[in-house]
Amino acid sequence: MVRDYCRQFNMAGLMAGFDSVLTEAEKSQSGYLDYTLSLFSTEAHHREEKKLERQLKAAGLPISHNLDTYDHGFQNGLEKARFSQLRELNWLDRIFNIVLMGPSGTGKSFLAAGLCFDAVRQGYRAYFRTMEQIITTLKMKDFTRSEMADYKRLAKAQLIVIDDIMLFPIEKQQAVNFFNFINRQFEKTAFIITTNKSPKEWAKLLDDEVLATALPDRLLFHCEVINLEGKSYRMKNRKTIFKEINE
């Protein structure tokens, strides 16, 4: 009977955890109120887990995104104290942007994805997208439901990571669409930008003097630029398919 009501009211968490809650209540001889609270708590916990799963899926994070595994032994110029401050996300509440700049392999994307992951876990609407994905969404949103749905998510975001901004030249109309999007989100959404080029170099890829000035103006206002340096972490920790041979 209880499970029938659980199905009727869509309480999957309570249905799955009912037996364990009942057993624990019998062992501890819980009162009616404590028992009822345990039942509701089980359902609430289940719903929070499912909500987090949905948010993480929508966030579009790469495989490596947990900063708890960050290798502080890797020297890329980011001090541990600043790393910890970034993870506190105080800058996000202030709608501050973060630009992670440096050569390939210095941890830009991993750090950006990790901060996005932290934000999602703390309840923020946060998304990780490459610039190519952003450009595609802006181009196709009026033609496909999936891209329109993603555009609406991004429009309501509190944090958007744009990975590898200006990695390749983009067409004039794409550049205009991208600027308009950034301009609409200006001072409403915090951005994390990863790039291996300085904002001055973006001008060559945009091939438009006005956009080349206006875009950095929006992104670098209320912004912390973090320069990462050093050799590639991937190359330094490159794996081999061959077993080591002791000579």
CYANA upper distance limits for C-alpha pairs under 8 A (distance plus 0.5 A):
  1 MET  CA      5 TYR  CA      6.98
  2 VAL  CA      6 CYS  CA      6.76
  2 VAL  CA     15 MET  CA      8.34
  3 ARG  CA      7 ARG  CA      6.72
  3 ARG  CA     15 MET  CA      6.20
  4 ASP  CA      8 GLN  CA      6.70
  5 TYR  CA      9 PHE  CA      6.59
  6 CYS  CA     10 ASN  CA      6.22
  6 CYS  CA     11 MET  CA      5.24
  6 CYS  CA     12 ALA  CA      7.06
  6 CYS  CA     14 LEU  CA      7.37
  6 CYS  CA     15 MET  CA      6.25
  7 ARG  CA     11 MET  CA      6.73
  7 ARG  CA     12 ALA  CA      7.50
  7 ARG  CA     15 MET  CA      8.23
 11 MET  CA     15 MET  CA      6.80
 11 MET  CA     43 GLU  CA      7.02
 12 ALA  CA     16 ALA  CA      6.65
 12 ALA  CA     43 GLU  CA      7.80
 12 ALA  CA     46 HIS  CA      8.31
 13 GLY  CA     17 GLY  CA      6.59
 13 GLY  CA     42 THR  CA      6.73
 13 GLY  CA     43 GLU  CA      5.04
 13 GLY  CA     44 ALA  CA      8.18
 13 GLY  CA     45 HIS  CA      8.20
 13 GLY  CA     46 HIS  CA      5.48
 13 GLY  CA     47 ARG  CA      7.61
 14 LEU  CA     18 PHE  CA      5.92
 14 LEU  CA     39 LEU  CA      6.85
 14 LEU  CA     40 PHE  CA      7.93
 14 LEU  CA     42 THR  CA      6.34
 14 LEU  CA     43 GLU  CA      5.30
 14 LEU  CA     46 HIS  CA      8.48
 17 GLY  CA     21 VAL  CA      6.72
 17 GLY  CA     42 THR  CA      7.18
 18 PHE  CA     22 LEU  CA      6.57
 18 PHE  CA     39 LEU  CA      7.64
 19 ASP  CA     23 THR  CA      6.59
 20 SER  CA     24 GLU  CA      6.61
 21 VAL  CA     25 ALA  CA      6.59
 21 VAL  CA     35 TYR  CA      8.25
 21 VAL  CA     38 SER  CA      7.24
 21 VAL  CA     39 LEU  CA      7.26
 22 LEU  CA     26 GLU  CA      6.71
 22 LEU  CA     35 TYR  CA      8.33
 23 THR  CA     27 LYS  CA      6.79
 24 GLU  CA     28 SER  CA      6.64
 25 ALA  CA     29 GLN  CA      6.01
 25 ALA  CA     30 SER  CA      5.54
 25 ALA  CA     35 TYR  CA      6.68
 26 GLU  CA     30 SER  CA      7.30
 30 SER  CA     34 ASP  CA      6.37
 30 SER  CA     35 TYR  CA      6.39
 31 GLY  CA     35 TYR  CA      6.59
 32 TYR  CA     36 THR  CA      6.55
 33 LEU  CA     37 LEU  CA      6.62
 34 ASP  CA     38 SER  CA      6.66
 35 TYR  CA     39 LEU  CA      6.90
 36 THR  CA     40 PHE  CA      6.87
 37 LEU  CA     41 SER  CA      6.40
 38 SER  CA     42 THR  CA      6.59
 39 LEU  CA     43 GLU  CA      7.05
 40 PHE  CA     44 ALA  CA      6.57
 41 SER  CA     45 HIS  CA      6.51
 42 THR  CA     46 HIS  CA      6.77
 43 GLU  CA     47 ARG  CA      6.76
 44 ALA  CA     48 GLU  CA      6.71
 45 HIS  CA     49 GLU  CA      6.77
 46 HIS  CA     50 LYS  CA      6.80
 47 ARG  CA     51 LYS  CA      6.51
 48 GLU  CA     52 LEU  CA      6.64
 49 GLU  CA     53 GLU  CA      6.73
 50 LYS  CA     54 ARG  CA      6.80
 51 LYS  CA     55 GLN  CA      6.71
 52 LEU  CA     56 LEU  CA      6.52
 52 LEU  CA    120 VAL  CA      8.06
 52 LEU  CA    121 ARG  CA      7.52
 53 GLU  CA     57 LYS  CA      6.67
 54 ARG  CA     58 ALA  CA      6.70
 55 GLN  CA     59 ALA  CA      6.51
 55 GLN  CA    120 VAL  CA      7.35
 55 GLN  CA    125 ARG  CA      8.21
 56 LEU  CA     60 GLY  CA      7.38
 56 LEU  CA     61 LEU  CA      7.73
 56 LEU  CA    117 PHE  CA      8.04
 56 LEU  CA    120 VAL  CA      7.31
 57 LYS  CA     61 LEU  CA      8.08
 58 ALA  CA    127 TYR  CA      7.57
 59 ALA  CA    116 CYS  CA      8.49
 59 ALA  CA    120 VAL  CA      8.35
 59 ALA  CA    126 ALA  CA      6.60
 59 ALA  CA    127 TYR  CA      4.58
 59 ALA  CA    128 PHE  CA      6.09
 60 GLY  CA    127 TYR  CA      6.87
 60 GLY  CA    128 PHE  CA      5.95
 60 GLY  CA    129 ARG  CA      7.30
 61 LEU  CA     65 HIS  CA      7.29
 61 LEU  CA    113 ALA  CA      6.69
 61 LEU  CA    116 CYS  CA      8.42
 61 LEU  CA    117 PHE  CA      7.97
 61 LEU  CA    127 TYR  CA      8.02
 61 LEU  CA    128 PHE  CA      6.13
 61 LEU  CA    129 ARG  CA      8.45
 62 PRO  CA    113 ALA  CA      7.50
 64 SER  CA    110 PHE  CA      6.96
 64 SER  CA    113 ALA  CA      8.17
 64 SER  CA    114 GLY  CA      8.45
 65 HIS  CA    110 PHE  CA      6.32
 65 HIS  CA    111 LEU  CA      7.99
 65 HIS  CA    113 ALA  CA      5.53
 65 HIS  CA    114 GLY  CA      4.91
 65 HIS  CA    117 PHE  CA      7.02
 66 ASN  CA     70 TYR  CA      7.99
 66 ASN  CA    113 ALA  CA      8.34
 66 ASN  CA    114 GLY  CA      5.67
 66 ASN  CA    117 PHE  CA      7.48
 67 LEU  CA    110 PHE  CA      8.39
 67 LEU  CA    111 LEU  CA      7.55
 67 LEU  CA    114 GLY  CA      5.62
 67 LEU  CA    115 LEU  CA      8.06
 72 HIS  CA     80 LYS  CA      7.57
 74 PHE  CA    233 TYR  CA      7.84
 75 GLN  CA    229 GLU  CA      8.36
 75 GLN  CA    230 GLY  CA      7.16
 76 ASN  CA    106 THR  CA      6.53
 76 ASN  CA    107 GLY  CA      8.26
 76 ASN  CA    228 LEU  CA      5.79
 76 ASN  CA    229 GLU  CA      5.22
 76 ASN  CA    230 GLY  CA      5.71
 76 ASN  CA    231 LYS  CA      8.39
 77 GLY  CA    227 ASN  CA      7.84
 77 GLY  CA    228 LEU  CA      6.01
 77 GLY  CA    229 GLU  CA      6.38
 77 GLY  CA    230 GLY  CA      8.15
 78 LEU  CA     82 ARG  CA      7.27
 78 LEU  CA     83 PHE  CA      7.15
 78 LEU  CA    226 ILE  CA      8.37
 78 LEU  CA    228 LEU  CA      7.16
 79 GLU  CA     83 PHE  CA      6.72
 80 LYS  CA     84 SER  CA      6.71
 81 ALA  CA     85 GLN  CA      6.82
 82 ARG  CA     86 LEU  CA      6.65
 83 PHE  CA     87 ARG  CA      7.00
 84 SER  CA     88 GLU  CA      7.04
 85 GLN  CA     89 LEU  CA      7.73
 85 GLN  CA     90 ASN  CA      8.32
 86 LEU  CA     90 ASN  CA      8.06
 86 LEU  CA     91 TRP  CA      7.99
 86 LEU  CA    115 LEU  CA      8.07
 87 ARG  CA    115 LEU  CA      6.82
 87 ARG  CA    118 ASP  CA      7.60
 89 LEU  CA     93 ASP  CA      7.49
 89 LEU  CA    115 LEU  CA      8.47
 89 LEU  CA    119 ALA  CA      7.86
 90 ASN  CA     94 ARG  CA      7.16
 91 TRP  CA     95 ILE  CA      6.72
 91 TRP  CA     96 PHE  CA      5.59
 91 TRP  CA     97 ASN  CA      8.08
 92 LEU  CA     96 PHE  CA      6.28
 92 LEU  CA     97 ASN  CA      8.22
 92 LEU  CA    158 GLN  CA      8.34
 92 LEU  CA    159 LEU  CA      7.86
 92 LEU  CA    190 ALA  CA      6.64
 95 ILE  CA    187 GLU  CA      6.88
 95 ILE  CA    188 LYS  CA      7.48
 95 ILE  CA    189 THR  CA      6.72
 95 ILE  CA    190 ALA  CA      5.24
 95 ILE  CA    222 HIS  CA      8.24
 96 PHE  CA    190 ALA  CA      6.13
 96 PHE  CA    191 PHE  CA      7.95
 96 PHE  CA    222 HIS  CA      5.75
 96 PHE  CA    223 CYS  CA      5.95
 96 PHE  CA    224 GLU  CA      7.93
 97 ASN  CA    190 ALA  CA      5.72
 97 ASN  CA    191 PHE  CA      5.32
 97 ASN  CA    192 ILE  CA      6.33
 97 ASN  CA    193 ILE  CA      8.35
 97 ASN  CA    219 LEU  CA      7.37
 97 ASN  CA    220 LEU  CA      7.71
 97 ASN  CA    221 PHE  CA      8.31
 97 ASN  CA    222 HIS  CA      6.74
 97 ASN  CA    223 CYS  CA      4.92
 97 ASN  CA    224 GLU  CA      6.77
 98 ILE  CA    191 PHE  CA      6.81
 98 ILE  CA    192 ILE  CA      5.17
 98 ILE  CA    193 ILE  CA      6.72
 98 ILE  CA    223 CYS  CA      6.13
 98 ILE  CA    224 GLU  CA      5.48
 98 ILE  CA    225 VAL  CA      6.50
 98 ILE  CA    226 ILE  CA      7.86
 99 VAL  CA    192 ILE  CA      6.24
 99 VAL  CA    193 ILE  CA      5.13
 99 VAL  CA    194 THR  CA      6.43
 99 VAL  CA    195 THR  CA      8.12
 99 VAL  CA    223 CYS  CA      7.69
 99 VAL  CA    224 GLU  CA      6.73
 99 VAL  CA    225 VAL  CA      5.20
 99 VAL  CA    226 ILE  CA      6.51
100 LEU  CA    108 LYS  CA      6.27
100 LEU  CA    112 ALA  CA      8.38
100 LEU  CA    192 ILE  CA      7.88
100 LEU  CA    193 ILE  CA      6.48
100 LEU  CA    194 THR  CA      5.23
100 LEU  CA    195 THR  CA      6.91
100 LEU  CA    225 VAL  CA      6.74
100 LEU  CA    226 ILE  CA      5.53
100 LEU  CA    227 ASN  CA      6.66
100 LEU  CA    228 LEU  CA      7.45
101 MET  CA    108 LYS  CA      7.63
101 MET  CA    194 THR  CA      6.42
101 MET  CA    195 THR  CA      5.56
101 MET  CA    196 ASN  CA      6.01
101 MET  CA    197 LYS  CA      7.45
101 MET  CA    198 SER  CA      7.77
101 MET  CA    225 VAL  CA      7.73
101 MET  CA    226 ILE  CA      6.62
101 MET  CA    227 ASN  CA      5.39
101 MET  CA    228 LEU  CA      6.39
102 GLY  CA    106 THR  CA      7.17
102 GLY  CA    108 LYS  CA      7.89
102 GLY  CA    195 THR  CA      7.13
102 GLY  CA    196 ASN  CA      5.34
102 GLY  CA    197 LYS  CA      7.80
102 GLY  CA    227 ASN  CA      6.26
102 GLY  CA    228 LEU  CA      5.30
102 GLY  CA    229 GLU  CA      6.24
103 PRO  CA    196 ASN  CA      5.71
103 PRO  CA    228 LEU  CA      7.92
103 PRO  CA    229 GLU  CA      7.10
103 PRO  CA    230 GLY  CA      8.25
103 PRO  CA    231 LYS  CA      8.49
103 PRO  CA    232 SER  CA      8.24
104 SER  CA    108 LYS  CA      8.49
104 SER  CA    196 ASN  CA      7.20
104 SER  CA    232 SER  CA      6.82
105 GLY  CA    231 LYS  CA      7.50
105 GLY  CA    232 SER  CA      4.44
105 GLY  CA    233 TYR  CA      5.74
105 GLY  CA    234 ARG  CA      6.42
105 GLY  CA    235 MET  CA      8.18
106 THR  CA    228 LEU  CA      6.68
106 THR  CA    229 GLU  CA      6.65
106 THR  CA    230 GLY  CA      6.96
106 THR  CA    231 LYS  CA      7.20
106 THR  CA    232 SER  CA      5.94
106 THR  CA    233 TYR  CA      6.54
107 GLY  CA    111 LEU  CA      6.44
107 GLY  CA    228 LEU  CA      8.27
107 GLY  CA    233 TYR  CA      7.76
108 LYS  CA    112 ALA  CA      6.63
108 LYS  CA    194 THR  CA      6.43
108 LYS  CA    195 THR  CA      8.36
108 LYS  CA    228 LEU  CA      7.99
109 SER  CA    113 ALA  CA      6.45
109 SER  CA    163 ASP  CA      7.00
109 SER  CA    194 THR  CA      7.04
110 PHE  CA    114 GLY  CA      6.47
111 LEU  CA    115 LEU  CA      6.73
112 ALA  CA    116 CYS  CA      6.74
112 ALA  CA    161 VAL  CA      7.18
112 ALA  CA    163 ASP  CA      8.46
112 ALA  CA    192 ILE  CA      6.99
112 ALA  CA    193 ILE  CA      8.32
112 ALA  CA    194 THR  CA      7.91
113 ALA  CA    117 PHE  CA      6.60
113 ALA  CA    128 PHE  CA      7.13
113 ALA  CA    161 VAL  CA      8.00
114 GLY  CA    118 ASP  CA      6.68
115 LEU  CA    119 ALA  CA      6.66
116 CYS  CA    120 VAL  CA      6.79
116 CYS  CA    126 ALA  CA      6.45
116 CYS  CA    127 TYR  CA      7.18
116 CYS  CA    128 PHE  CA      7.33
116 CYS  CA    159 LEU  CA      7.95
116 CYS  CA    160 ILE  CA      8.42
116 CYS  CA    161 VAL  CA      7.65
117 PHE  CA    121 ARG  CA      6.78
117 PHE  CA    126 ALA  CA      8.39
118 ASP  CA    122 GLN  CA      6.82
119 ALA  CA    123 GLY  CA      6.95
119 ALA  CA    124 TYR  CA      5.79
119 ALA  CA    125 ARG  CA      8.05
119 ALA  CA    126 ALA  CA      6.86
119 ALA  CA    159 LEU  CA      8.46
120 VAL  CA    124 TYR  CA      5.56
120 VAL  CA    125 ARG  CA      6.77
120 VAL  CA    126 ALA  CA      6.26
124 TYR  CA    158 GLN  CA      6.82
124 TYR  CA    159 LEU  CA      7.95
125 ARG  CA    156 LYS  CA      8.08
125 ARG  CA    157 ALA  CA      5.56
125 ARG  CA    158 GLN  CA      5.77
125 ARG  CA    159 LEU  CA      6.93
126 ALA  CA    157 ALA  CA      6.36
126 ALA  CA    158 GLN  CA      6.45
126 ALA  CA    159 LEU  CA      5.06
126 ALA  CA    160 ILE  CA      6.26
126 ALA  CA    161 VAL  CA      8.36
127 TYR  CA    154 LEU  CA      7.76
127 TYR  CA    157 ALA  CA      7.80
127 TYR  CA    159 LEU  CA      6.94
127 TYR  CA    160 ILE  CA      5.51
127 TYR  CA    161 VAL  CA      6.64
128 PHE  CA    160 ILE  CA      6.55
128 PHE  CA    161 VAL  CA      5.15
128 PHE  CA    162 ILE  CA      7.01
128 PHE  CA    163 ASP  CA      7.97
129 ARG  CA    133 GLN  CA      6.42
129 ARG  CA    134 ILE  CA      6.97
129 ARG  CA    160 ILE  CA      7.92
129 ARG  CA    161 VAL  CA      6.41
129 ARG  CA    162 ILE  CA      5.78
129 ARG  CA    163 ASP  CA      6.64
130 THR  CA    134 ILE  CA      6.94
130 THR  CA    161 VAL  CA      8.22
130 THR  CA    162 ILE  CA      5.72
130 THR  CA    163 ASP  CA      4.87
130 THR  CA    164 ASP  CA      6.73
130 THR  CA    165 ILE  CA      7.89
131 MET  CA    135 ILE  CA      6.64
131 MET  CA    162 ILE  CA      6.08
131 MET  CA    163 ASP  CA      6.41
131 MET  CA    164 ASP  CA      6.73
131 MET  CA    165 ILE  CA      5.91
131 MET  CA    166 MET  CA      8.00
132 GLU  CA    136 THR  CA      6.68
133 GLN  CA    137 THR  CA      6.62
134 ILE  CA    138 LEU  CA      6.72
134 ILE  CA    162 ILE  CA      8.32
134 ILE  CA    178 PHE  CA      8.24
135 ILE  CA    139 LYS  CA      6.64
135 ILE  CA    174 GLN  CA      6.98
135 ILE  CA    177 ASN  CA      8.26
135 ILE  CA    178 PHE  CA      7.12
136 THR  CA    140 MET  CA      6.45
137 THR  CA    141 LYS  CA      5.98
137 THR  CA    147 GLU  CA      5.66
137 THR  CA    148 MET  CA      7.77
137 THR  CA    150 ASP  CA      7.66
137 THR  CA    151 TYR  CA      6.86
138 LEU  CA    147 GLU  CA      8.34
138 LEU  CA    151 TYR  CA      7.67
138 LEU  CA    177 ASN  CA      7.14
138 LEU  CA    178 PHE  CA      7.88
139 LYS  CA    174 GLN  CA      7.95
139 LYS  CA    177 ASN  CA      8.35
140 MET  CA    144 THR  CA      6.65
140 MET  CA    147 GLU  CA      6.61
140 MET  CA    148 MET  CA      8.07
141 LYS  CA    145 ARG  CA      7.54
141 LYS  CA    146 SER  CA      8.16
141 LYS  CA    147 GLU  CA      5.13
141 LYS  CA    148 MET  CA      4.69
141 LYS  CA    149 ALA  CA      8.34
141 LYS  CA    151 TYR  CA      7.19
142 ASP  CA    147 GLU  CA      8.38
142 ASP  CA    148 MET  CA      7.00
143 PHE  CA    147 GLU  CA      8.40
143 PHE  CA    148 MET  CA      8.39
144 THR  CA    148 MET  CA      6.84
145 ARG  CA    149 ALA  CA      6.51
146 SER  CA    150 ASP  CA      6.76
147 GLU  CA    151 TYR  CA      6.52
148 MET  CA    152 LYS  CA      6.70
149 ALA  CA    153 ARG  CA      6.85
150 ASP  CA    154 LEU  CA      6.72
151 TYR  CA    155 ALA  CA      6.57
152 LYS  CA    156 LYS  CA      6.96
153 ARG  CA    157 ALA  CA      6.73
154 LEU  CA    160 ILE  CA      7.68
155 ALA  CA    185 GLN  CA      7.47
157 ALA  CA    189 THR  CA      6.70
158 GLN  CA    188 LYS  CA      7.68
158 GLN  CA    189 THR  CA      5.26
158 GLN  CA    190 ALA  CA      6.55
159 LEU  CA    189 THR  CA      6.07
159 LEU  CA    190 ALA  CA      5.26
159 LEU  CA    191 PHE  CA      6.15
159 LEU  CA    192 ILE  CA      8.06
160 ILE  CA    189 THR  CA      7.65
160 ILE  CA    190 ALA  CA      6.95
160 ILE  CA    191 PHE  CA      5.46
160 ILE  CA    192 ILE  CA      6.86
161 VAL  CA    191 PHE  CA      6.17
161 VAL  CA    192 ILE  CA      5.08
161 VAL  CA    193 ILE  CA      6.48
161 VAL  CA    194 THR  CA      8.47
162 ILE  CA    191 PHE  CA      7.73
162 ILE  CA    192 ILE  CA      6.71
162 ILE  CA    193 ILE  CA      5.57
162 ILE  CA    194 THR  CA      7.06
163 ASP  CA    192 ILE  CA      8.48
163 ASP  CA    193 ILE  CA      6.51
163 ASP  CA    194 THR  CA      5.49
163 ASP  CA    195 THR  CA      7.61
164 ASP  CA    193 ILE  CA      7.91
164 ASP  CA    194 THR  CA      5.71
164 ASP  CA    195 THR  CA      5.41
164 ASP  CA    196 ASN  CA      7.79
165 ILE  CA    193 ILE  CA      7.23
165 ILE  CA    194 THR  CA      6.73
165 ILE  CA    195 THR  CA      5.90
166 MET  CA    170 ILE  CA      8.32
166 MET  CA    195 THR  CA      7.58
166 MET  CA    197 LYS  CA      8.04
166 MET  CA    202 TRP  CA      6.70
166 MET  CA    205 LEU  CA      7.26
167 LEU  CA    195 THR  CA      7.69
167 LEU  CA    196 ASN  CA      7.96
167 LEU  CA    197 LYS  CA      8.24
168 PHE  CA    205 LEU  CA      7.25
169 PRO  CA    204 LYS  CA      8.41
169 PRO  CA    205 LEU  CA      4.81
169 PRO  CA    206 LEU  CA      6.77
170 ILE  CA    174 GLN  CA      6.81
170 ILE  CA    175 ALA  CA      6.74
170 ILE  CA    205 LEU  CA      7.10
170 ILE  CA    206 LEU  CA      6.75
171 GLU  CA    175 ALA  CA      6.63
171 GLU  CA    206 LEU  CA      7.99
172 LYS  CA    176 VAL  CA      6.73
172 LYS  CA    206 LEU  CA      7.68
172 LYS  CA    207 ASP  CA      8.21
172 LYS  CA    208 ASP  CA      8.22
173 GLN  CA    177 ASN  CA      6.66
174 GLN  CA    178 PHE  CA      6.57
175 ALA  CA    179 PHE  CA      6.62
175 ALA  CA    206 LEU  CA      7.17
175 ALA  CA    211 LEU  CA      8.15
176 VAL  CA    180 ASN  CA      6.63
176 VAL  CA    211 LEU  CA      8.05
177 ASN  CA    181 PHE  CA      6.72
178 PHE  CA    182 ILE  CA      6.82
179 PHE  CA    183 ASN  CA      6.48
179 PHE  CA    211 LEU  CA      7.80
179 PHE  CA    214 ALA  CA      8.48
179 PHE  CA    215 LEU  CA      6.58
180 ASN  CA    184 ARG  CA      6.62
181 PHE  CA    185 GLN  CA      6.88
182 ILE  CA    186 PHE  CA      6.46
182 ILE  CA    215 LEU  CA      8.24
182 ILE  CA    218 ARG  CA      7.91
182 ILE  CA    219 LEU  CA      8.34
183 ASN  CA    218 ARG  CA      7.43
185 GLN  CA    189 THR  CA      5.96
186 PHE  CA    218 ARG  CA      7.21
191 PHE  CA    219 LEU  CA      8.20
197 LYS  CA    201 GLU  CA      6.45
197 LYS  CA    202 TRP  CA      7.56
198 SER  CA    202 TRP  CA      7.33
199 PRO  CA    203 ALA  CA      7.89
199 PRO  CA    216 PRO  CA      6.84
200 LYS  CA    212 ALA  CA      8.50
201 GLU  CA    205 LEU  CA      7.73
202 TRP  CA    206 LEU  CA      6.65
202 TRP  CA    212 ALA  CA      6.99
203 ALA  CA    207 ASP  CA      6.43
203 ALA  CA    208 ASP  CA      7.22
203 ALA  CA    209 GLU  CA      7.10
203 ALA  CA    211 LEU  CA      8.38
203 ALA  CA    212 ALA  CA      5.14
203 ALA  CA    213 THR  CA      8.19
204 LYS  CA    208 ASP  CA      8.48
206 LEU  CA    211 LEU  CA      7.65
206 LEU  CA    212 ALA  CA      6.78
207 ASP  CA    212 ALA  CA      8.10
208 ASP  CA    212 ALA  CA      6.40
209 GLU  CA    213 THR  CA      6.80
210 VAL  CA    214 ALA  CA      6.59
211 LEU  CA    215 LEU  CA      6.20
212 ALA  CA    216 PRO  CA      7.41
213 THR  CA    217 ASP  CA      6.77
214 ALA  CA    218 ARG  CA      6.98
215 LEU  CA    219 LEU  CA      6.90
216 PRO  CA    220 LEU  CA      6.02
217 ASP  CA    221 PHE  CA      6.60
219 LEU  CA    223 CYS  CA      7.53
220 LEU  CA    224 GLU  CA      8.17
231 LYS  CA    235 MET  CA      8.35
231 LYS  CA    236 LYS  CA      7.94
232 SER  CA    236 LYS  CA      6.67
233 TYR  CA    237 ASN  CA      6.58
234 ARG  CA    238 ARG  CA      6.15
